[in-house]
Structures are given as C-alpha cells and as structure tokens.
Amino acid sequence: MRAWNVSDNQWQRRLSIVSLIHYSGKKAMFMPLDAVLPLVTNCLDDTRPYVQKAVGWVLRETGYTYPADISAYIEEHLASIYSIAFSAAAERLEVEKRTALRAKRRELRSHRPP
C-alpha cells in the first residue's frame, strides 16, 4: 500500500487508500487511524479527481468509526483539502458543522497566495 501511495499512477494511489476500508456502511471494517491518515495525507495534494474522490470517501467512511478524530483531521487540513474531497468527506456531517466548516474553509482559502 505504501508503494502504491507514492506512485505516479493515479489508480495505484487511489487503491492505496480505498483498500484501507473493507466493505462500507454499517458493516465496514477499518484500519487504525495511525495507518490510514498518513496515506490519506500523502494524497491531499494530488489534483486528479479520482484520487480526490477517494480521499473524501475514505474520510467520510472512516468518520463513522472515528467521528471526532476525522472531524479534527478535516479541520486541521481544511485549507488543503480539494473541493471534491471536502464535499464527500463532509456530506454526512451535521448541517451546522458542515456549514461552519465551509465558511472557515472559504476564509482560509481566500487568504492563500495565488
């Protein structure tokens, strides 16, 4: 997984993180966060849409088991998470939390240099 995670091939990078979750929904099995988050973090700056969709999906699904940790992770990386990933990761958060994160994200991104 680690070798795929640093590959130039987008499908290997995507596979390196989506493979960390076995099944999805209520019967999903998750790896420990210390195994998942470094691989996800390594993909945050990948601009390819399919990799970003995987980032968002993994964050959203992992959030079922580790809601506070994933919420804190999203907040910590708010300015660097691409829109595709953010939308997927935040789609099942409470409306108030999602709205607050969007506003904070907009503010953080407006202060970035071009």
Buried (B, 14 or more C-beta within 10 A) or exposed (E): EEEBBEBEEBEBBBBBBBBBBEEEEEEEEBBEBEEBBEBBBBBBEBEBEEBBBBBBBBBBBBBBBBEEBBBEBBEEBBEBBBEBBBBBBBEEBEEEEBEEBBEEBEEEEEEEEE
